[in-house]
């Protein structure tokens, strides 16, 4: 018979399938050593956050890049099944980002910002997880921003025609806000990203990039700033592993895939060599953050 160590409460019991009652650590360790303690099992579901690579900003004084698509939910998993994980890289200036995926779920790459050609060569922002901002041009209406993907991001803003001695391009879209359209006083700011605590603390990701400007005469003009969540300011890269869009003339930030589940379950058994990741066990959760590469993972 197992005593409860003087603790008033349910009688403690143990078998290879379950343990109940109140257990001191030393008693649990003794039962585990005698192979009486229930074995850990693989999880049947996990939480995930998948963020694609952000779009690059448009060339020169072009539009800001759109943030990578952002998806957060749960997925069913099974022991012995290999799941492919891919972390999308950010796009270079003038290029879309790259998709991120896990558990057959894909976050769409951020769209690039519209390239700046001046004069009459209009170049719209490209569509993506979030759309890139439109560029400015000399004559004709400013160019439009690219569209965002439903449930993943928002559209980029509209660039402004050359006016009163200045060119002004728009900001890229973010997960929680559209990119701002350009004005005579400033380039468009990037749209806001979204905060998540899946990694153990609140982090904002998937902000849009800021739009560029060129000042020739008249009153001064301010360049666009990146949206909260890793969006690059005008001329600056999006922040790595946030999926932030690049500011004009700069690169988008790489994406990320994060997996979280209760720490009562087994660790991931195999992780492909092509994946770069970190692991923490905190707050009752096992948390894997995949920051680059592609490969498969599986539980035993």
NURO-573185 format. One line per 10 residues: number of its first residue (from 0); for each residue x, y, z of N, C-alpha, C. Coordinates in nm, 3 decimals, always signed. Each point is the difference from the previous one (the first is absolute). Layout:
BEGIN
NUM) X/Y/Z/X/Y/Z/X/Y/Z; ...
END
This chain:
BEGIN
0) +0.085/-0.119/+0.000/-0.085/+0.119/+0.000/+0.089/+0.125/+0.000; -0.039/+0.100/-0.083/+0.077/+0.124/-0.007/-0.067/+0.105/+0.088; +0.078/+0.057/+0.093/-0.056/+0.105/+0.085/-0.004/+0.131/-0.077; -0.073/+0.096/+0.055/-0.006/+0.132/-0.059/+0.092/+0.097/+0.072; +0.094/-0.053/+0.079/+0.099/+0.085/+0.065/-0.061/+0.100/+0.097; -0.112/-0.035/+0.064/-0.062/+0.091/+0.094/-0.088/+0.106/-0.064; -0.009/+0.000/-0.134/-0.082/+0.098/-0.072/-0.143/-0.051/-0.006; -0.096/+0.083/+0.041/-0.141/-0.039/-0.009/-0.046/+0.024/-0.143; -0.046/-0.101/-0.065/-0.043/+0.012/-0.138/-0.023/-0.137/-0.059; -0.031/-0.007/-0.130/-0.028/-0.128/-0.063/+0.120/-0.094/+0.011
10) -0.028/-0.126/+0.018/+0.106/-0.100/+0.003/+0.071/-0.001/-0.135; +0.133/+0.000/+0.004/+0.074/+0.002/-0.125/+0.013/-0.141/-0.055; -0.014/-0.010/-0.132/+0.014/-0.128/-0.069/+0.085/+0.021/-0.123; +0.061/-0.108/-0.046/+0.084/+0.010/-0.118/-0.004/-0.130/-0.077; +0.008/+0.013/-0.134/+0.015/-0.114/-0.089/+0.076/+0.048/-0.122; +0.028/-0.087/-0.094/+0.073/+0.042/-0.119/-0.083/+0.088/-0.091; -0.132/+0.011/+0.028/-0.084/+0.083/-0.086/-0.045/+0.130/+0.066; +0.000/+0.007/+0.135/-0.048/+0.121/+0.066/+0.050/+0.007/+0.143; +0.012/+0.124/+0.053/+0.031/+0.024/+0.140/-0.100/+0.100/+0.052; -0.045/-0.019/+0.126/-0.096/+0.092/+0.060/+0.039/+0.029/+0.143
20) -0.061/+0.104/+0.058/+0.032/+0.038/+0.136/+0.113/+0.100/+0.006; +0.049/+0.024/+0.121/+0.105/+0.100/+0.024/+0.131/-0.073/+0.023; +0.101/+0.030/-0.083/+0.127/-0.073/+0.003/+0.115/+0.095/+0.033; +0.084/-0.044/+0.094/+0.127/+0.069/+0.021/+0.095/-0.037/-0.114; +0.093/+0.092/-0.033/+0.091/-0.024/-0.111/+0.079/-0.129/+0.021; +0.050/-0.023/+0.124/+0.081/-0.120/+0.025/-0.080/-0.128/-0.021; -0.131/+0.005/+0.035/-0.083/-0.118/-0.019/-0.026/-0.027/-0.148; -0.024/+0.108/-0.074/-0.021/-0.016/-0.144/+0.125/-0.054/-0.067; +0.117/+0.050/+0.043/+0.125/-0.049/-0.057/+0.021/-0.148/+0.031; -0.037/-0.043/+0.123/+0.013/-0.141/+0.036/-0.087/-0.087/-0.090
30) -0.125/+0.042/-0.022/-0.090/-0.080/-0.084/+0.047/-0.002/-0.145; +0.055/+0.114/-0.046/+0.051/+0.003/-0.137/+0.119/-0.096/-0.013; +0.086/-0.002/+0.101/+0.113/-0.091/-0.004/-0.041/-0.146/+0.001; -0.115/-0.030/+0.061/-0.051/-0.137/+0.003/-0.088/-0.032/-0.121; -0.002/+0.092/-0.098/-0.079/-0.016/-0.124/-0.149/-0.009/+0.027; -0.044/+0.063/+0.111/-0.143/+0.004/+0.031/-0.067/+0.129/-0.046; +0.082/+0.102/-0.029/-0.055/+0.132/-0.033/-0.047/+0.003/-0.146; -0.114/+0.068/-0.029/-0.048/+0.003/-0.139/+0.100/+0.069/-0.093; +0.019/-0.057/-0.118/+0.093/+0.056/-0.097/-0.059/+0.122/-0.069; +0.088/+0.093/-0.040/-0.045/+0.113/-0.080/-0.047/-0.048/-0.136
40) -0.095/+0.073/-0.057/-0.051/-0.033/-0.133/+0.015/+0.122/-0.090; -0.015/-0.020/-0.129/+0.008/+0.110/-0.097/-0.127/+0.084/+0.006; +0.009/+0.129/-0.033/-0.121/+0.083/-0.002/-0.090/-0.040/-0.116; -0.129/+0.026/+0.015/-0.094/-0.024/-0.109/-0.036/+0.131/-0.072; +0.034/+0.113/+0.062/-0.020/+0.129/-0.065/+0.105/+0.098/+0.051; +0.029/+0.100/-0.082/+0.098/+0.102/+0.036/-0.053/+0.138/-0.040; +0.054/+0.103/+0.063/-0.024/+0.137/-0.044/+0.112/+0.038/-0.097; -0.033/+0.082/-0.098/+0.104/+0.043/-0.093/-0.016/+0.147/-0.036; +0.111/+0.061/-0.036/+0.004/+0.131/-0.065/+0.090/-0.014/-0.121; -0.052/+0.035/-0.117/+0.076/-0.007/-0.125/+0.000/+0.140/-0.062
50) +0.119/+0.055/-0.021/+0.014/+0.132/-0.063/+0.092/-0.014/-0.120; -0.045/+0.046/-0.115/+0.080/-0.007/-0.122/+0.102/+0.114/-0.005; +0.093/-0.009/-0.094/+0.098/+0.106/-0.019/-0.064/+0.126/-0.055; +0.047/+0.115/+0.049/-0.055/+0.127/-0.045/+0.051/+0.039/-0.138; -0.081/+0.079/-0.071/+0.040/+0.048/-0.132/+0.106/+0.108/+0.009; +0.086/+0.006/-0.099/+0.099/+0.107/-0.006/-0.064/+0.132/-0.039; +0.060/+0.108/+0.044/-0.050/+0.131/-0.041/+0.030/+0.026/-0.147; -0.079/+0.087/-0.062/+0.025/+0.036/-0.139/+0.133/+0.071/-0.015; +0.058/-0.006/-0.119/+0.131/+0.060/-0.023/-0.004/+0.151/+0.017; +0.116/+0.056/+0.032/+0.016/+0.145/+0.016/-0.103/+0.053/+0.100
60) -0.082/+0.096/-0.042/-0.100/+0.061/+0.088/-0.135/-0.068/-0.014; -0.001/-0.131/-0.022/-0.123/-0.074/-0.023/-0.080/-0.026/+0.127; -0.102/-0.084/-0.015/-0.089/-0.031/+0.110/+0.061/-0.099/+0.098; -0.056/-0.003/+0.122/+0.044/-0.095/+0.101/-0.049/-0.140/-0.031; +0.076/-0.101/+0.043/-0.039/-0.138/-0.022/-0.112/-0.043/+0.093; -0.083/-0.092/-0.047/-0.107/-0.054/+0.082/+0.053/-0.107/+0.094; -0.060/-0.012/+0.117/+0.039/-0.102/+0.097/-0.034/-0.139/-0.052; +0.074/-0.098/+0.049/-0.033/-0.138/-0.031/-0.131/-0.040/+0.063; -0.072/-0.092/-0.064/-0.126/-0.048/+0.054/+0.017/-0.058/+0.140; -0.102/+0.017/+0.084/+0.006/-0.033/+0.142/-0.117/-0.090/+0.034
70) +0.028/-0.122/+0.050/-0.104/-0.096/+0.036/+0.029/-0.057/+0.138; -0.099/+0.001/+0.088/+0.015/-0.055/+0.134/-0.125/-0.078/+0.038; +0.018/-0.129/+0.035/-0.114/-0.083/+0.034/+0.052/-0.129/+0.064; -0.077/-0.109/-0.012/+0.040/-0.131/+0.049/-0.007/-0.101/-0.113; +0.076/-0.108/+0.016/-0.002/-0.107/-0.101/+0.010/-0.135/+0.070; -0.067/-0.100/-0.056/+0.010/-0.137/+0.051/+0.130/-0.063/-0.050; +0.067/-0.077/+0.086/+0.122/-0.070/-0.038/-0.009/-0.145/+0.047; +0.079/-0.086/-0.063/+0.000/-0.142/+0.032/+0.143/-0.050/+0.014; +0.023/-0.085/+0.096/+0.132/-0.061/+0.018/+0.036/-0.081/-0.124; +0.127/+0.008/-0.039/+0.048/-0.077/-0.114/-0.020/+0.065/-0.134
80) -0.067/+0.114/-0.006/-0.023/+0.071/-0.126/+0.104/+0.111/-0.015; +0.062/+0.009/-0.116/+0.098/+0.105/-0.028/-0.071/+0.123/-0.055; +0.026/+0.114/+0.060/-0.061/+0.126/-0.041/+0.110/+0.093/-0.053; -0.022/+0.054/-0.119/+0.100/+0.089/-0.061/-0.021/+0.143/+0.048; +0.110/+0.061/+0.042/-0.001/+0.140/+0.043/+0.095/+0.079/-0.091; -0.047/+0.113/-0.049/+0.083/+0.089/-0.083/-0.013/+0.142/+0.052; +0.114/+0.065/+0.022/+0.001/+0.139/+0.045/+0.040/+0.087/-0.119; -0.090/+0.088/-0.042/+0.025/+0.083/-0.117/+0.097/+0.113/+0.028; +0.088/+0.025/-0.094/+0.092/+0.114/+0.011/-0.069/+0.128/-0.048; +0.054/+0.114/+0.043/-0.053/+0.127/-0.047/+0.044/+0.029/-0.142
90) -0.079/+0.079/-0.072/+0.036/+0.036/-0.136/+0.103/+0.111/-0.003; +0.087/-0.002/-0.099/+0.092/+0.111/-0.021/-0.076/+0.119/-0.056; +0.063/+0.116/-0.002/-0.068/+0.118/-0.052/-0.053/-0.027/-0.141; -0.127/+0.028/-0.022/-0.062/-0.023/-0.129/-0.049/-0.142/-0.022; +0.001/-0.085/+0.107/-0.044/-0.139/-0.015/-0.097/-0.038/+0.112; -0.094/-0.089/-0.033/-0.089/-0.053/+0.101/+0.078/-0.084/+0.100; -0.058/-0.020/+0.121/+0.057/-0.093/+0.097/-0.025/-0.144/-0.042; +0.018/-0.091/+0.093/-0.020/-0.143/-0.026/-0.095/-0.061/+0.103; -0.079/-0.098/-0.044/-0.099/-0.063/+0.086/+0.065/-0.074/+0.117; -0.071/-0.007/+0.112/+0.032/-0.089/+0.111/-0.113/-0.101/+0.013
100) +0.031/-0.122/+0.045/-0.104/-0.102/+0.011/+0.034/-0.101/+0.108; -0.104/-0.064/+0.053/+0.013/-0.107/+0.097/-0.135/-0.071/+0.010; +0.003/-0.131/+0.019/-0.122/-0.079/+0.016/-0.098/+0.020/-0.116; +0.056/+0.014/-0.121/-0.077/+0.020/-0.124/-0.079/+0.131/+0.001; +0.046/+0.097/+0.079/-0.061/+0.133/+0.008/+0.103/+0.101/-0.048; -0.040/+0.088/-0.092/+0.096/+0.092/-0.062/-0.035/+0.145/+0.026; +0.097/+0.076/+0.051/-0.011/+0.145/+0.010/+0.062/+0.060/-0.125; -0.071/+0.092/-0.063/+0.039/+0.055/-0.130/+0.104/+0.111/+0.014; +0.099/-0.003/-0.088/+0.108/+0.098/+0.001/-0.052/+0.143/-0.012; +0.070/+0.093/+0.063/-0.034/+0.141/-0.014/+0.030/+0.052/-0.140
110) -0.086/+0.091/-0.050/+0.021/+0.059/-0.132/+0.101/+0.112/+0.003; +0.077/+0.013/-0.106/+0.100/+0.108/-0.007/-0.067/+0.136/-0.017; +0.074/+0.104/+0.039/-0.047/+0.135/-0.027/+0.017/+0.037/-0.146; -0.079/+0.096/-0.048/+0.014/+0.047/-0.138/+0.134/+0.066/-0.023; +0.069/-0.034/-0.109/+0.129/+0.059/-0.032/-0.017/+0.144/-0.049; +0.096/+0.084/+0.032/-0.007/+0.140/-0.037/+0.079/+0.023/-0.129; -0.074/+0.047/-0.103/+0.065/+0.030/-0.129/-0.011/+0.147/-0.038; -0.069/+0.080/+0.084/-0.029/+0.140/-0.032/-0.082/+0.009/-0.129; -0.002/+0.109/-0.057/-0.072/+0.028/-0.125/-0.126/-0.084/-0.014; -0.020/-0.070/-0.110/-0.133/-0.058/-0.025/-0.004/-0.153/+0.015
120) +0.101/-0.059/+0.059/+0.001/-0.145/+0.014/-0.058/-0.041/+0.135; -0.131/-0.014/+0.004/-0.067/-0.036/+0.125/+0.031/-0.144/+0.037; +0.017/-0.026/+0.130/+0.024/-0.136/+0.047/-0.075/-0.020/+0.131; -0.102/-0.083/-0.007/-0.083/-0.024/+0.118/+0.069/-0.095/+0.098; -0.040/+0.008/+0.128/+0.043/-0.099/+0.097/-0.058/-0.136/-0.036; +0.070/-0.105/+0.034/-0.044/-0.135/-0.034/-0.082/-0.062/+0.113; -0.093/-0.087/-0.038/-0.085/-0.067/+0.099/+0.077/-0.111/+0.070; -0.046/-0.036/+0.121/+0.066/-0.105/+0.076/-0.073/-0.023/+0.130; +0.071/-0.056/+0.101/-0.061/-0.013/+0.132/-0.053/+0.134/+0.044; +0.086/+0.102/-0.004/-0.041/+0.141/-0.004/+0.060/+0.060/-0.125
130) -0.070/+0.098/-0.058/+0.042/+0.059/-0.126/+0.103/+0.110/+0.018; +0.087/+0.017/-0.101/+0.098/+0.107/+0.000/-0.064/+0.134/-0.032; +0.065/+0.108/+0.043/-0.049/+0.134/-0.027/+0.030/+0.045/-0.142; -0.088/+0.082/-0.056/+0.020/+0.052/-0.135/+0.105/+0.110/-0.004; +0.065/+0.017/-0.116/+0.105/+0.100/-0.013/-0.055/+0.134/-0.051; +0.084/+0.100/+0.014/-0.031/+0.131/-0.055/+0.044/+0.004/-0.148; -0.051/+0.096/-0.075/+0.042/+0.020/-0.138/-0.024/+0.146/-0.038; +0.053/+0.039/-0.116/+0.000/+0.142/-0.035/-0.137/+0.050/-0.043; -0.063/-0.068/-0.093/-0.132/+0.043/-0.046/-0.098/-0.115/+0.008; -0.128/+0.034/+0.014/-0.103/-0.102/+0.011/-0.026/-0.034/+0.146
140) -0.105/-0.076/+0.023/-0.037/-0.037/+0.136/+0.108/-0.086/+0.063; +0.018/+0.011/+0.131/+0.094/-0.085/+0.071/-0.038/-0.146/-0.013; +0.095/-0.088/+0.014/-0.025/-0.143/-0.022/-0.058/-0.065/+0.125; -0.080/-0.100/-0.023/-0.071/-0.066/+0.108/+0.089/-0.099/+0.075; -0.042/-0.033/+0.122/+0.067/-0.103/+0.077/-0.052/-0.138/-0.036; +0.079/-0.102/+0.031/-0.043/-0.137/-0.023/-0.101/-0.043/+0.105; -0.078/-0.102/-0.032/-0.102/-0.052/+0.091/+0.061/-0.098/+0.100; -0.059/-0.005/+0.120/+0.038/-0.100/+0.098/-0.083/-0.126/-0.015; +0.043/-0.107/+0.062/-0.072/-0.127/-0.002/-0.093/-0.007/+0.120; -0.127/-0.033/-0.023/-0.098/-0.006/+0.107/+0.045/-0.087/+0.116
150) -0.012/+0.052/+0.122/+0.038/-0.074/+0.118/+0.149/-0.003/+0.026; +0.080/+0.065/-0.086/+0.145/+0.001/+0.017/+0.061/+0.139/+0.006; -0.063/+0.097/-0.066/+0.059/+0.133/-0.006/-0.090/+0.100/-0.068; +0.057/+0.116/-0.032/-0.077/+0.112/-0.056/+0.071/+0.060/-0.121; -0.070/+0.090/-0.065/+0.049/+0.061/-0.124/+0.100/+0.111/+0.028; +0.086/+0.026/-0.101/+0.089/+0.115/+0.005/-0.073/+0.127/-0.039; +0.060/+0.114/+0.034/-0.059/+0.130/-0.032/+0.028/+0.043/-0.143; -0.055/+0.116/-0.036/+0.012/+0.055/-0.135/+0.107/+0.110/-0.004; +0.089/-0.009/-0.100/+0.102/+0.102/-0.018/-0.059/+0.130/-0.053; +0.077/+0.108/+0.009/-0.047/+0.133/-0.038/+0.073/+0.050/-0.124
160) -0.074/+0.064/-0.089/+0.062/+0.065/-0.115/+0.094/+0.111/+0.048; +0.108/+0.022/-0.076/+0.093/+0.111/+0.030/-0.080/+0.129/+0.015; +0.021/+0.066/+0.114/-0.075/+0.122/+0.026/+0.085/+0.094/+0.084; -0.001/+0.127/-0.035/+0.068/+0.106/+0.076/+0.143/-0.035/+0.034; +0.071/-0.058/-0.099/+0.142/-0.023/+0.015/+0.038/-0.127/+0.075; -0.093/-0.099/+0.015/+0.035/-0.120/+0.077/-0.068/-0.124/-0.057; +0.071/-0.112/+0.009/-0.056/-0.133/-0.026/-0.027/-0.067/+0.134; -0.110/-0.074/+0.008/-0.035/-0.065/+0.127/-0.069/-0.133/-0.027; +0.058/-0.110/+0.052/-0.053/-0.135/-0.022/-0.066/-0.053/+0.127; -0.079/-0.106/-0.016/-0.087/-0.049/+0.108/+0.065/-0.109/+0.084
170) -0.060/-0.026/+0.116/+0.045/-0.105/+0.090/-0.061/-0.135/-0.035; +0.071/-0.107/+0.037/-0.051/-0.135/-0.020/-0.099/-0.040/+0.108; -0.085/-0.096/-0.031/-0.100/-0.046/+0.095/+0.060/-0.087/+0.110; -0.068/-0.003/+0.115/+0.039/-0.085/+0.112/-0.113/-0.093/+0.039; +0.027/-0.089/+0.093/-0.102/-0.098/+0.039/-0.127/+0.065/+0.052; +0.013/+0.106/+0.081/-0.119/+0.060/+0.060/-0.035/+0.138/-0.055; +0.070/+0.045/-0.104/-0.034/+0.131/-0.055/+0.050/+0.016/-0.142; -0.078/+0.072/-0.081/+0.043/+0.030/-0.137/+0.115/+0.100/+0.001; +0.082/-0.004/-0.105/+0.103/+0.100/-0.016/-0.061/+0.136/-0.024; +0.065/+0.105/+0.051/-0.051/+0.135/-0.019/+0.037/+0.054/-0.137
180) -0.095/+0.069/-0.060/+0.027/+0.063/-0.129/+0.092/+0.120/+0.019; +0.073/+0.032/-0.106/+0.095/+0.111/+0.005/-0.073/+0.134/-0.002; +0.063/+0.101/+0.059/-0.050/+0.137/-0.004/+0.114/+0.093/-0.039; -0.030/+0.126/-0.021/+0.105/+0.097/-0.034/+0.094/+0.023/+0.116; -0.047/-0.022/+0.121/+0.085/+0.027/+0.116/+0.081/-0.122/+0.044; -0.040/-0.121/-0.042/+0.076/-0.118/+0.044/-0.029/-0.121/-0.088; +0.101/-0.089/-0.006/-0.024/-0.129/-0.060/-0.093/-0.081/+0.090; -0.064/-0.101/-0.057/-0.094/-0.080/+0.078/+0.069/-0.087/+0.103; -0.057/-0.008/+0.119/+0.051/-0.090/+0.102/-0.050/-0.142/-0.024; +0.076/-0.098/+0.047/-0.042/-0.138/-0.013/-0.115/-0.033/+0.094
190) -0.082/-0.098/-0.040/-0.111/-0.044/+0.084/+0.048/-0.076/+0.123; -0.079/+0.003/+0.105/+0.038/-0.063/+0.127/-0.006/-0.152/-0.008; +0.089/-0.063/+0.076/+0.000/-0.145/+0.012/-0.089/-0.047/+0.114; +0.019/-0.125/+0.041/-0.084/-0.060/+0.105/+0.088/-0.059/+0.109; -0.045/+0.016/+0.125/+0.073/-0.055/+0.115/-0.048/-0.140/+0.032; +0.094/-0.084/+0.045/-0.030/-0.136/+0.045/+0.094/-0.035/+0.115; -0.050/-0.081/+0.094/+0.082/-0.047/+0.113/+0.033/-0.148/-0.013; -0.012/-0.056/-0.119/+0.026/-0.143/-0.018/+0.143/-0.038/+0.037; +0.093/+0.094/-0.011/+0.141/-0.029/+0.031/+0.032/+0.016/+0.148; -0.099/+0.035/+0.081/+0.021/+0.017/+0.143/-0.006/+0.143/+0.046
200) +0.012/+0.095/-0.091/-0.016/+0.142/+0.029/-0.061/+0.066/-0.123; -0.060/+0.115/+0.020/-0.068/+0.066/-0.110/+0.100/+0.059/-0.100; -0.014/-0.041/-0.127/+0.085/+0.050/-0.108/-0.091/+0.039/-0.115; +0.022/+0.117/-0.058/-0.077/+0.046/-0.115/+0.078/-0.028/-0.128; -0.068/-0.059/-0.097/+0.063/-0.039/-0.126/-0.086/+0.046/-0.118; +0.057/-0.010/-0.119/-0.072/+0.025/-0.127/-0.049/+0.143/-0.015; +0.092/+0.097/+0.023/-0.028/+0.140/-0.032/+0.045/+0.033/-0.141; -0.065/+0.096/-0.065/+0.035/+0.040/-0.136/+0.116/+0.098/-0.003; +0.067/+0.009/-0.116/+0.113/+0.091/-0.018/-0.043/+0.141/-0.037; +0.086/+0.098/+0.032/-0.030/+0.140/-0.029/+0.035/+0.040/-0.142
210) -0.076/+0.095/-0.054/+0.019/+0.047/-0.136/+0.106/+0.109/-0.011; +0.063/+0.009/-0.117/+0.107/+0.095/-0.023/-0.047/+0.134/-0.054; +0.088/+0.099/+0.006/-0.030/+0.133/-0.051/+0.125/+0.056/-0.069; -0.022/+0.096/-0.091/+0.107/+0.081/-0.058/-0.045/+0.145/+0.006; +0.083/+0.083/+0.058/-0.032/+0.143/+0.017/+0.083/+0.082/-0.098; -0.066/+0.079/-0.081/+0.070/+0.084/-0.096/-0.015/+0.148/+0.030; -0.118/+0.041/+0.042/-0.023/+0.143/+0.030/-0.125/+0.013/+0.085; -0.023/+0.122/+0.049/-0.117/+0.023/+0.082/+0.024/-0.045/+0.143; -0.107/-0.021/+0.074/+0.012/-0.039/+0.140/+0.057/-0.141/+0.012; +0.068/-0.027/+0.111/+0.064/-0.129/+0.023/-0.104/-0.112/+0.010
220) +0.045/-0.123/-0.020/-0.088/-0.116/+0.006/+0.069/-0.109/+0.082; -0.080/-0.076/+0.073/+0.052/-0.103/+0.090/-0.020/-0.139/-0.061; +0.102/-0.083/+0.010/-0.012/-0.137/-0.051/-0.090/-0.083/+0.090; -0.057/-0.107/-0.055/-0.089/-0.087/+0.075/+0.073/-0.086/+0.102; -0.070/-0.037/+0.106/+0.055/-0.087/+0.103/-0.063/-0.139/-0.009; +0.073/-0.099/+0.052/-0.050/-0.137/-0.002/-0.110/-0.021/+0.103; -0.092/-0.090/-0.031/-0.107/-0.032/+0.093/+0.051/-0.081/+0.118; -0.065/+0.016/+0.117/+0.036/-0.078/+0.118/-0.004/-0.149/-0.034; +0.109/-0.071/+0.034/+0.006/-0.142/-0.033/+0.108/-0.031/-0.102; +0.109/+0.076/+0.002/+0.114/-0.032/-0.084/+0.003/+0.062/-0.136
230) -0.098/+0.087/-0.033/+0.005/+0.069/-0.129/+0.117/+0.097/-0.004; +0.073/+0.003/-0.113/+0.116/+0.088/-0.012/-0.041/+0.143/-0.027; +0.069/+0.095/+0.065/-0.017/+0.139/-0.037/+0.050/+0.021/-0.143; -0.031/+0.115/-0.059/+0.050/+0.031/-0.134/+0.150/-0.026/-0.007; +0.041/-0.086/-0.094/+0.141/-0.031/-0.019/+0.055/-0.107/+0.091; -0.082/-0.058/+0.090/+0.049/-0.099/+0.096/-0.067/-0.136/-0.023; +0.075/-0.105/+0.029/-0.052/-0.136/-0.014/-0.108/-0.031/+0.103; -0.092/-0.088/-0.036/-0.091/-0.055/+0.098/+0.078/-0.087/+0.099; -0.050/-0.012/+0.122/+0.072/-0.072/+0.105/-0.012/-0.151/-0.022; +0.112/-0.069/+0.016/+0.004/-0.145/-0.020/-0.098/-0.072/+0.092
240) -0.064/-0.104/-0.055/-0.091/-0.089/+0.073/-0.126/+0.069/+0.051; -0.033/+0.114/-0.061/-0.130/+0.063/+0.025/-0.087/+0.002/-0.125; +0.060/-0.025/-0.117/-0.074/+0.014/-0.124/-0.031/+0.144/-0.036; +0.071/+0.095/+0.063/-0.025/+0.141/-0.029/+0.039/+0.038/-0.141; -0.080/+0.088/-0.063/+0.033/+0.049/-0.133/+0.119/+0.093/+0.003; +0.078/+0.002/-0.107/+0.114/+0.089/-0.008/-0.041/+0.141/-0.035; +0.073/+0.099/+0.053/-0.020/+0.135/-0.046/+0.048/+0.014/-0.144; -0.036/+0.109/-0.066/+0.041/+0.017/-0.141/+0.151/-0.023/-0.015; +0.038/-0.071/-0.106/+0.140/-0.026/-0.028/+0.064/-0.102/+0.092; -0.077/-0.071/+0.083/+0.057/-0.092/+0.100/-0.071/-0.135/-0.004
250) +0.053/-0.094/+0.077/-0.050/-0.138/-0.001/-0.109/-0.024/+0.103; -0.086/-0.095/-0.029/-0.100/-0.042/+0.097/+0.061/-0.091/+0.105; -0.064/-0.007/+0.117/+0.047/-0.088/+0.107/-0.043/-0.144/-0.023; +0.082/-0.093/+0.044/-0.033/-0.142/-0.012/-0.118/-0.034/+0.089; -0.064/-0.114/-0.030/-0.114/-0.044/+0.077/+0.040/-0.088/+0.118; -0.097/-0.068/+0.057/+0.024/-0.087/+0.116/-0.114/-0.101/+0.010; +0.029/-0.116/+0.057/-0.103/-0.098/+0.035/+0.021/-0.036/+0.146; -0.104/+0.016/+0.082/+0.008/-0.030/+0.143/-0.105/-0.106/+0.034; +0.043/-0.100/+0.077/-0.088/-0.108/+0.045/+0.001/+0.001/+0.153; -0.119/-0.016/+0.060/-0.009/-0.005/+0.145/-0.102/-0.106/+0.042
260) +0.032/-0.074/+0.107/-0.096/-0.096/+0.058/+0.039/-0.028/+0.144; -0.091/-0.062/+0.076/+0.023/-0.025/+0.141/+0.124/-0.085/+0.023; +0.073/+0.032/+0.107/+0.122/-0.075/+0.028/-0.024/-0.135/+0.068; -0.126/-0.042/+0.011/-0.026/-0.136/+0.047/+0.021/-0.101/-0.113; +0.021/+0.050/-0.122/+0.017/-0.088/-0.115/+0.147/-0.010/-0.041; +0.029/-0.099/-0.083/+0.137/-0.025/-0.045/+0.056/+0.115/-0.082; +0.134/+0.014/+0.004/+0.069/+0.088/-0.093/-0.020/-0.049/-0.143; +0.022/+0.090/-0.097/+0.009/-0.044/-0.139/+0.116/-0.100/-0.010; -0.024/-0.112/-0.065/+0.098/-0.108/-0.005/+0.109/+0.024/-0.103; -0.038/+0.044/-0.120/+0.098/+0.026/-0.106/-0.026/+0.137/-0.061
270) +0.109/+0.072/-0.024/-0.005/+0.132/-0.065/+0.104/-0.001/-0.112; -0.043/+0.028/-0.121/+0.088/-0.004/-0.116/+0.119/+0.093/+0.013; +0.114/-0.044/-0.053/+0.124/+0.076/+0.011/-0.008/+0.135/-0.072; -0.092/+0.014/-0.094/-0.010/+0.125/-0.074/-0.071/+0.112/+0.074; -0.051/-0.027/+0.120/-0.073/+0.100/+0.077/+0.087/+0.060/+0.110; -0.008/+0.132/+0.014/+0.062/+0.071/+0.111/-0.109/+0.031/+0.102; +0.024/-0.034/+0.127/-0.108/+0.018/+0.098/+0.057/+0.020/+0.140; -0.088/+0.047/+0.090/+0.028/+0.005/+0.143/-0.113/-0.071/+0.073; +0.032/-0.053/+0.118/-0.099/-0.071/+0.082/+0.002/+0.056/+0.141; -0.118/+0.024/+0.056/-0.013/+0.038/+0.140/-0.114/-0.079/+0.063
280) +0.013/-0.023/+0.129/-0.103/-0.066/+0.079/-0.032/+0.094/+0.114; -0.107/+0.077/-0.013/-0.029/+0.105/+0.095/-0.150/+0.023/+0.011; -0.045/+0.039/+0.117/-0.140/+0.034/+0.019/-0.096/-0.114/-0.026; +0.048/-0.125/+0.012/-0.086/-0.114/-0.026/-0.007/-0.041/-0.145; +0.084/+0.059/-0.085/-0.003/-0.030/-0.143/+0.138/-0.036/-0.053; +0.002/-0.089/-0.098/+0.118/-0.023/-0.082/-0.017/+0.086/-0.125; +0.102/+0.081/-0.031/-0.010/+0.099/-0.108/+0.118/-0.017/-0.094; -0.030/-0.024/-0.127/+0.102/-0.010/-0.105/-0.017/+0.120/-0.092; +0.109/+0.075/-0.021/-0.001/+0.112/-0.094/+0.095/-0.032/-0.115; -0.056/-0.019/-0.119/+0.077/-0.029/-0.120/+0.025/+0.131/-0.074
290) +0.126/+0.033/-0.018/+0.035/+0.133/-0.050/+0.061/+0.000/-0.141; +0.031/-0.116/-0.055/+0.053/-0.006/-0.137/-0.002/-0.143/-0.048; -0.004/-0.016/-0.134/+0.018/-0.130/-0.061/-0.129/-0.076/-0.027; +0.019/-0.125/-0.041/-0.113/-0.090/-0.026/+0.040/-0.141/+0.041; -0.095/-0.078/+0.045/+0.025/-0.137/+0.043/-0.125/-0.056/+0.064; +0.009/-0.124/+0.047/-0.116/-0.066/+0.061/+0.020/-0.016/+0.150; -0.113/-0.006/+0.072/+0.001/-0.030/+0.143/-0.100/-0.111/+0.025; +0.022/-0.077/+0.106/-0.096/-0.105/+0.036/+0.013/-0.033/+0.147; -0.109/-0.054/+0.056/-0.002/-0.050/+0.136/+0.005/-0.152/-0.003; +0.056/-0.061/+0.104/+0.010/-0.145/+0.006/-0.136/-0.063/+0.026
END
